[in-house]
Every structure is written in structure tokens, then in C-alpha cells.
Amino acid sequence: MSKFYAVAKGSVTGIFDDWNIVKKHVIGYSGSIYKSFTCKEDAINFLADYGVSIDISMYTPNNTPNNTPIDYIQTPINSNLELSDKITVYTDGSCSRSVGGIGGLFLCGNIIVYKFSEKIQEYPTTNIRAELMAILKALEIISDKFYGDINIMTDSEYSVNVFNKWIYTWMKNDWKTSSGKTPENLDLILGVKELLTSNIKLMWVRGHSDNIYNNMVDKLANDGRLKNSA
């Protein structure tokens, strides 16, 4: 019988189906509040009693349990949030058979305040381009909605190396690599460069590990890739 663990207070809140994940967020967390249920609706009602809302759209397809959190809190951007506080952004790109998707989420503390999941209209595309497009999309949202210190987390080592190492040499060489070639994906690189500011840091996070936010944007990117084109 499946179990649904509702975490109303912990380092991360929401509904999960894996106790090993839950205990990381409640054991040792002062005043943690959580409870297990055999019915998902009861878990949702339990969270509602503590004022925790659930984004139903983040349920796994057909309510099939898996080893990642089933739901996450989605709080619309509003005046009650101090959006000047430090924001952490996770982004990811997905590509299969040259069809791509992007996903991203914005964290203010432990609360997800914004997310996106989109299909890439460019075809064919590549995984690297998808990763860069996800970062670019996040920067466009940041420039429109957020300010303050921001960390963008990506599992694309290529993207991190581009903007933290290689780009400085390319600029000095009139946008040429050490072999004299134009860098691949220069259109996206220039787009990202225009929006990167001194308060925004691009950082690497290991992909496909136990980082729940990286796993979540992986799902958002894959969901975006599978969407029907408009």
C-alpha cells in the first residue's frame, strides 16, 4: 500500500512518497510537523490545516508514485514576499531526438515563488542549447521580477565554464576560441551575457543526485519537451 508523507513544517514542505527523502527534511528540524497517510487527499487536507497550499499541477502523471517528491509548494509572486531577499534559481534543459524543453524554479528561502516549464520552439536543437535557453529564460524572468543577490544553479558544466572561465578569453580574441573558431551557441551565449549582472552568480550542481530542486527542474524540462507545440 502506498504511503503519502505530508510535511507541513520542515526544511522543505509538500507531499512525498519516500520516507528516506522526508526524514532529511524533518529529522533535526526544530518544530517539524509531518504525518503519513494512505490517501493523497487526506495528505492535502492535512497540509491545508496548517496553511500549506499544494500546486496540484505538479502531481506525477496518473498519480504514479516515484522516488522524488510528488508535490511542491507553489506560491504566486505577491507583495507579501520580500523579493529583494537572496533568490536561488534552478534551471535545466532537456533534449531527445532533437526536441527540447526547459524548466526552472525560483526559491525564496524554502518557498518556491515562481517556476516555468516550456517546449523549445527551435528544431532541431541540442541538449547544450536547451541548458543555455533555460538559463536565458531565468535571466529574462529575473530582469522583470527580481532583484538582489541571485544564484542560478545548473547541472550543465559546459554553461558554468562558458561564463565563469572561457568567455573572457573569447572576448579578448574577438569572439574566437583558441583554435580560431567562433564558439558554438554564440547567439545564446551573447544573450545570457547581456543579462548577467554582478549580483547574479552561475553555479554548478550535480545532476541526477539527491538534490530535490535539481530533480524537480529536470522534470519540468522533460514535461516542457513533451508538450504539444502551440
NUGUNU-594871 format. One record per residue (C-alpha): x, y, z; residue in three letters. Coordinates in nm, 4 decimals. Example, Ala and Ser with C-alpha at 12.3 -4.5 7.8 and 13.67 -1.06 7.14 Angstrom:
<atoms>
<atom u="1.2300" v="-0.4500" w="0.7800" code="ALA"/>
<atom u="1.3670" v="-0.1060" w="0.7140" code="SER"/>
</atoms>
This chain:
<atoms>
<atom u="0.0000" v="0.0000" w="0.0000" code="MET"/>
<atom u="0.1353" v="0.3413" w="-0.0982" code="SER"/>
<atom u="0.2036" v="0.5993" w="0.1680" code="LYS"/>
<atom u="0.1961" v="0.9751" w="0.1295" code="PHE"/>
<atom u="0.4036" v="1.1810" w="0.3707" code="TYR"/>
<atom u="0.2719" v="1.5321" w="0.4274" code="ALA"/>
<atom u="0.5333" v="1.7757" w="0.5610" code="VAL"/>
<atom u="0.3704" v="2.0908" w="0.6949" code="ALA"/>
<atom u="0.6869" v="2.2232" w="0.8568" code="LYS"/>
<atom u="1.0405" v="2.1228" w="0.7656" code="GLY"/>
<atom u="1.3360" v="2.2329" w="0.5561" code="SER"/>
<atom u="1.1110" v="2.1576" w="0.2577" code="VAL"/>
<atom u="0.7318" v="2.1239" w="0.2705" code="THR"/>
<atom u="0.4942" v="1.9304" w="0.0485" code="GLY"/>
<atom u="0.3831" v="1.5736" w="-0.0185" code="ILE"/>
<atom u="0.6333" v="1.2922" w="-0.0682" code="PHE"/>
<atom u="0.6142" v="0.9179" w="-0.1147" code="ASP"/>
<atom u="0.9610" v="0.8250" w="0.0127" code="ASP"/>
<atom u="1.0393" v="0.8324" w="0.3844" code="TRP"/>
<atom u="1.4139" v="0.8438" w="0.3160" code="ASN"/>
<atom u="1.3601" v="1.1798" w="0.1458" code="ILE"/>
<atom u="1.1203" v="1.3062" w="0.4120" code="VAL"/>
<atom u="1.3466" v="1.2350" w="0.7077" code="LYS"/>
<atom u="1.6188" v="1.4559" w="0.5596" code="LYS"/>
<atom u="1.3791" v="1.7498" w="0.5877" code="HIS"/>
<atom u="1.2154" v="1.6807" w="0.9256" code="VAL"/>
<atom u="1.4638" v="1.4976" w="1.1488" code="ILE"/>
<atom u="1.6603" v="1.7586" w="1.3402" code="GLY"/>
<atom u="1.4427" v="2.0414" w="1.2097" code="TYR"/>
<atom u="1.3104" v="2.2346" w="1.5087" code="SER"/>
<atom u="0.9319" v="2.2090" w="1.5403" code="GLY"/>
<atom u="0.8870" v="1.9904" w="1.2330" code="SER"/>
<atom u="0.5291" v="1.8835" w="1.1575" code="ILE"/>
<atom u="0.4578" v="1.5827" w="0.9364" code="TYR"/>
<atom u="0.2290" v="1.2822" w="0.9095" code="LYS"/>
<atom u="0.1822" v="0.9786" w="0.6833" code="SER"/>
<atom u="-0.1403" v="0.8926" w="0.5023" code="PHE"/>
<atom u="-0.2652" v="0.6162" w="0.2745" code="THR"/>
<atom u="-0.4850" v="0.8621" w="0.0842" code="CYS"/>
<atom u="-0.3372" v="1.1582" w="-0.1028" code="LYS"/>
<atom u="-0.6446" v="1.3726" w="-0.0469" code="GLU"/>
<atom u="-0.6052" v="1.3301" w="0.3308" code="ASP"/>
<atom u="-0.2440" v="1.4449" w="0.2999" code="ALA"/>
<atom u="-0.3553" v="1.7547" w="0.1087" code="ILE"/>
<atom u="-0.6193" v="1.8336" w="0.3725" code="ASN"/>
<atom u="-0.3608" v="1.7908" w="0.6491" code="PHE"/>
<atom u="-0.1354" v="2.0492" w="0.4858" code="LEU"/>
<atom u="-0.4298" v="2.2823" w="0.4313" code="ALA"/>
<atom u="-0.4997" v="2.2732" w="0.8075" code="ASP"/>
<atom u="-0.1535" v="2.4246" w="0.8571" code="TYR"/>
<atom u="-0.1962" v="2.6821" w="0.5829" code="GLY"/>
<atom u="0.0238" v="2.4983" w="0.3325" code="VAL"/>
<atom u="-0.1089" v="2.5048" w="-0.0243" code="SER"/>
<atom u="-0.0209" v="2.2489" w="-0.2902" code="ILE"/>
<atom u="0.0253" v="2.3014" w="-0.6607" code="ASP"/>
<atom u="-0.1892" v="2.0184" w="-0.7964" code="ILE"/>
<atom u="-0.0341" v="2.0511" w="-1.1429" code="SER"/>
<atom u="0.2920" v="1.9099" w="-1.0076" code="MET"/>
<atom u="0.1409" v="1.5663" w="-0.9384" code="TYR"/>
<atom u="0.3140" v="1.2878" w="-1.1232" code="THR"/>
<atom u="0.1160" v="1.1525" w="-1.4235" code="PRO"/>
<atom u="-0.1735" v="0.9306" w="-1.3207" code="ASN"/>
<atom u="-0.0702" v="0.9800" w="-0.9564" code="ASN"/>
<atom u="0.2013" v="0.7183" w="-1.0016" code="THR"/>
<atom u="0.4413" v="0.7212" w="-0.7041" code="PRO"/>
<atom u="0.8121" v="0.7583" w="-0.7727" code="ASN"/>
<atom u="1.1251" v="0.8245" w="-0.5723" code="ASN"/>
<atom u="1.1081" v="1.2035" w="-0.5920" code="THR"/>
<atom u="0.8736" v="1.4419" w="-0.4106" code="PRO"/>
<atom u="0.5250" v="1.4295" w="-0.5606" code="ILE"/>
<atom u="0.4353" v="1.7911" w="-0.4986" code="ASP"/>
<atom u="0.5964" v="2.1186" w="-0.4120" code="TYR"/>
<atom u="0.4566" v="2.4392" w="-0.2767" code="ILE"/>
<atom u="0.3820" v="2.6986" w="-0.5408" code="GLN"/>
<atom u="0.3418" v="3.0489" w="-0.4047" code="THR"/>
<atom u="0.2496" v="3.3121" w="-0.6648" code="PRO"/>
<atom u="0.4661" v="3.6209" w="-0.6635" code="ILE"/>
<atom u="0.2939" v="3.8784" w="-0.4467" code="ASN"/>
<atom u="0.3648" v="4.1786" w="-0.2275" code="SER"/>
<atom u="0.3852" v="3.9635" w="0.0856" code="ASN"/>
<atom u="0.7197" v="3.8207" w="-0.0251" code="LEU"/>
<atom u="1.0442" v="4.0080" w="0.0233" code="GLU"/>
<atom u="1.1702" v="3.9514" w="-0.3306" code="LEU"/>
<atom u="1.4822" v="4.1549" w="-0.2622" code="SER"/>
<atom u="1.5968" v="3.8688" w="-0.0382" code="ASP"/>
<atom u="1.8508" v="3.6248" w="-0.1763" code="LYS"/>
<atom u="1.6932" v="3.4144" w="-0.4509" code="ILE"/>
<atom u="1.8177" v="3.0752" w="-0.5649" code="THR"/>
<atom u="1.7208" v="2.9636" w="-0.9150" code="VAL"/>
<atom u="1.7454" v="2.6110" w="-1.0534" code="TYR"/>
<atom u="1.7350" v="2.5570" w="-1.4298" code="THR"/>
<atom u="1.7569" v="2.2581" w="-1.6600" code="ASP"/>
<atom u="1.7290" v="2.1736" w="-2.0266" code="GLY"/>
<atom u="1.6040" v="1.8538" w="-2.1868" code="SER"/>
<atom u="1.6575" v="1.7203" w="-2.5374" code="CYS"/>
<atom u="1.5570" v="1.3941" w="-2.7038" code="SER"/>
<atom u="1.5577" v="1.3279" w="-3.0785" code="ARG"/>
<atom u="1.6400" v="1.6960" w="-3.1332" code="SER"/>
<atom u="1.3215" v="1.8100" w="-2.9487" code="VAL"/>
<atom u="1.3910" v="2.0244" w="-2.6448" code="GLY"/>
<atom u="1.2300" v="2.1626" w="-2.3320" code="GLY"/>
<atom u="1.3324" v="2.3917" w="-2.0471" code="ILE"/>
<atom u="1.2409" v="2.4177" w="-1.6822" code="GLY"/>
<atom u="1.3216" v="2.6428" w="-1.3911" code="GLY"/>
<atom u="1.2163" v="2.7316" w="-1.0396" code="LEU"/>
<atom u="1.2842" v="3.0273" w="-0.8115" code="PHE"/>
<atom u="1.3338" v="2.9811" w="-0.4376" code="LEU"/>
<atom u="1.2971" v="3.2495" w="-0.1735" code="CYS"/>
<atom u="1.4184" v="3.0679" w="0.1366" code="GLY"/>
<atom u="1.2471" v="2.7290" w="0.1157" code="ASN"/>
<atom u="0.9454" v="2.8574" w="-0.0750" code="ILE"/>
<atom u="0.9104" v="2.8182" w="-0.4499" code="ILE"/>
<atom u="0.7861" v="3.1549" w="-0.5701" code="VAL"/>
<atom u="0.7955" v="3.1009" w="-0.9435" code="TYR"/>
<atom u="0.8503" v="2.8225" w="-1.1955" code="LYS"/>
<atom u="0.8397" v="2.7607" w="-1.5692" code="PHE"/>
<atom u="0.8167" v="2.4600" w="-1.7992" code="SER"/>
<atom u="0.8234" v="2.5202" w="-2.1741" code="GLU"/>
<atom u="0.8769" v="2.3451" w="-2.5039" code="LYS"/>
<atom u="1.1641" v="2.4784" w="-2.7165" code="ILE"/>
<atom u="1.0265" v="2.6002" w="-3.0477" code="GLN"/>
<atom u="1.3640" v="2.5699" w="-3.2212" code="GLU"/>
<atom u="1.4014" v="2.2415" w="-3.4097" code="TYR"/>
<atom u="1.6357" v="2.0679" w="-3.4266" code="PRO"/>
<atom u="1.8052" v="2.1628" w="-3.1031" code="THR"/>
<atom u="2.0654" v="2.0111" w="-2.8719" code="THR"/>
<atom u="2.0962" v="1.9424" w="-2.5023" code="ASN"/>
<atom u="2.3588" v="2.2168" w="-2.4623" code="ILE"/>
<atom u="2.1339" v="2.4713" w="-2.6336" code="ARG"/>
<atom u="1.8456" v="2.3628" w="-2.4101" code="ALA"/>
<atom u="2.0594" v="2.4209" w="-2.0993" code="GLU"/>
<atom u="2.1552" v="2.7686" w="-2.2219" code="LEU"/>
<atom u="1.7953" v="2.8517" w="-2.3153" code="MET"/>
<atom u="1.6806" v="2.7584" w="-1.9638" code="ALA"/>
<atom u="1.9407" v="2.9922" w="-1.8133" code="ILE"/>
<atom u="1.8443" v="3.2683" w="-2.0563" code="LEU"/>
<atom u="1.4758" v="3.2281" w="-1.9708" code="LYS"/>
<atom u="1.5569" v="3.2503" w="-1.5995" code="ALA"/>
<atom u="1.7575" v="3.5688" w="-1.6551" code="LEU"/>
<atom u="1.4704" v="3.7244" w="-1.8502" code="GLU"/>
<atom u="1.2376" v="3.6498" w="-1.5572" code="ILE"/>
<atom u="1.4924" v="3.7871" w="-1.3100" code="ILE"/>
<atom u="1.5265" v="4.1137" w="-1.5024" code="SER"/>
<atom u="1.1489" v="4.1537" w="-1.4975" code="ASP"/>
<atom u="1.0563" v="4.0373" w="-1.1470" code="LYS"/>
<atom u="1.3537" v="4.0020" w="-0.9116" code="PHE"/>
<atom u="1.6494" v="4.1936" w="-0.7726" code="TYR"/>
<atom u="1.9118" v="4.1411" w="-0.5051" code="GLY"/>
<atom u="2.1680" v="3.8607" w="-0.4835" code="ASP"/>
<atom u="2.0762" v="3.5633" w="-0.7019" code="ILE"/>
<atom u="2.2408" v="3.2252" w="-0.7534" code="ASN"/>
<atom u="2.1487" v="3.0299" w="-1.0660" code="ILE"/>
<atom u="2.2133" v="2.6576" w="-1.0216" code="MET"/>
<atom u="2.2604" v="2.4389" w="-1.3287" code="THR"/>
<atom u="2.3923" v="2.0855" w="-1.3787" code="ASP"/>
<atom u="2.5474" v="2.1943" w="-1.7104" code="SER"/>
<atom u="2.9237" v="2.2121" w="-1.6520" code="GLU"/>
<atom u="2.9574" v="2.3495" w="-2.0051" code="TYR"/>
<atom u="2.7396" v="2.6507" w="-1.9241" code="SER"/>
<atom u="2.9221" v="2.7249" w="-1.5993" code="VAL"/>
<atom u="3.2612" v="2.7019" w="-1.7711" code="ASN"/>
<atom u="3.1473" v="2.9287" w="-2.0548" code="VAL"/>
<atom u="3.0535" v="3.2180" w="-1.8268" code="PHE"/>
<atom u="3.2995" v="3.1650" w="-1.5417" code="ASN"/>
<atom u="3.6109" v="3.0805" w="-1.7497" code="LYS"/>
<atom u="3.6115" v="3.0665" w="-2.1280" code="TRP"/>
<atom u="3.4134" v="3.3778" w="-2.2164" code="ILE"/>
<atom u="3.6886" v="3.6156" w="-2.1035" code="TYR"/>
<atom u="3.9391" v="3.4651" w="-2.3464" code="THR"/>
<atom u="3.6848" v="3.4589" w="-2.6276" code="TRP"/>
<atom u="3.6098" v="3.8273" w="-2.5769" code="MET"/>
<atom u="3.9798" v="3.9189" w="-2.5904" code="LYS"/>
<atom u="4.0143" v="3.7142" w="-2.9094" code="ASN"/>
<atom u="3.7244" v="3.8935" w="-3.0821" code="ASP"/>
<atom u="3.4908" v="3.6034" w="-3.0073" code="TRP"/>
<atom u="3.7221" v="3.3310" w="-3.1279" code="LYS"/>
<atom u="3.8272" v="3.0146" w="-2.9454" code="THR"/>
<atom u="4.1922" v="2.9142" w="-2.9037" code="SER"/>
<atom u="4.1591" v="2.7236" w="-3.2327" code="SER"/>
<atom u="4.0382" v="3.0381" w="-3.4111" code="GLY"/>
<atom u="3.6787" v="2.9203" w="-3.4461" code="LYS"/>
<atom u="3.3598" v="3.1012" w="-3.3473" code="THR"/>
<atom u="3.2265" v="2.9488" w="-3.0224" code="PRO"/>
<atom u="2.9272" v="2.7222" w="-3.0725" code="GLU"/>
<atom u="2.5925" v="2.8579" w="-2.9485" code="ASN"/>
<atom u="2.7272" v="3.2140" w="-2.9606" code="LEU"/>
<atom u="2.3781" v="3.3571" w="-3.0147" code="ASP"/>
<atom u="2.2614" v="3.2207" w="-2.6805" code="LEU"/>
<atom u="2.5892" v="3.2988" w="-2.5066" code="ILE"/>
<atom u="2.5624" v="3.6642" w="-2.6068" code="LEU"/>
<atom u="2.2001" v="3.6714" w="-2.4909" code="GLY"/>
<atom u="2.2936" v="3.5347" w="-2.1498" code="VAL"/>
<atom u="2.5931" v="3.7691" w="-2.1231" code="LYS"/>
<atom u="2.3712" v="4.0740" w="-2.1774" code="GLU"/>
<atom u="2.1545" v="3.9814" w="-1.8784" code="LEU"/>
<atom u="2.4208" v="3.8584" w="-1.6362" code="LEU"/>
<atom u="2.4970" v="4.1230" w="-1.3745" code="THR"/>
<atom u="2.7409" v="4.1383" w="-1.0844" code="SER"/>
<atom u="2.4749" v="4.0261" w="-0.8344" code="ASN"/>
<atom u="2.3967" v="3.7072" w="-1.0295" code="ILE"/>
<atom u="2.6214" v="3.4030" w="-0.9914" code="LYS"/>
<atom u="2.6063" v="3.0976" w="-1.2172" code="LEU"/>
<atom u="2.6915" v="2.7833" w="-1.0204" code="MET"/>
<atom u="2.7151" v="2.4095" w="-1.0897" code="TRP"/>
<atom u="2.5083" v="2.1451" w="-0.9104" code="VAL"/>
<atom u="2.5467" v="1.7721" w="-0.9629" code="ARG"/>
<atom u="2.2653" v="1.6360" w="-1.1770" code="GLY"/>
<atom u="2.0582" v="1.3236" w="-1.1135" code="HIS"/>
<atom u="2.1549" v="1.3119" w="-0.7464" code="SER"/>
<atom u="1.9571" v="1.3653" w="-0.4251" code="ASP"/>
<atom u="1.9129" v="1.7398" w="-0.4800" code="ASN"/>
<atom u="1.5343" v="1.7645" w="-0.4898" code="ILE"/>
<atom u="1.5261" v="2.1010" w="-0.6649" code="TYR"/>
<atom u="1.7562" v="1.9849" w="-0.9428" code="ASN"/>
<atom u="1.5366" v="1.6771" w="-0.9793" code="ASN"/>
<atom u="1.2305" v="1.8971" w="-0.9953" code="MET"/>
<atom u="1.3615" v="2.1198" w="-1.2761" code="VAL"/>
<atom u="1.4686" v="1.8053" w="-1.4612" code="ASP"/>
<atom u="1.1023" v="1.7008" w="-1.4529" code="LYS"/>
<atom u="0.9856" v="2.0490" w="-1.5534" code="LEU"/>
<atom u="1.2230" v="2.0466" w="-1.8527" code="ALA"/>
<atom u="1.1108" v="1.6999" w="-1.9598" code="ASN"/>
<atom u="0.7459" v="1.7975" w="-1.9171" code="ASP"/>
<atom u="0.8108" v="2.1028" w="-2.1340" code="GLY"/>
<atom u="0.9722" v="1.8926" w="-2.4053" code="ARG"/>
<atom u="0.6682" v="1.6642" w="-2.4161" code="LEU"/>
<atom u="0.4168" v="1.9467" w="-2.4506" code="LYS"/>
<atom u="0.2326" v="1.9894" w="-2.7787" code="ASN"/>
<atom u="0.3532" v="2.2817" w="-2.9844" code="SER"/>
<atom u="0.1309" v="2.5871" w="-2.9770" code="ALA"/>
</atoms>
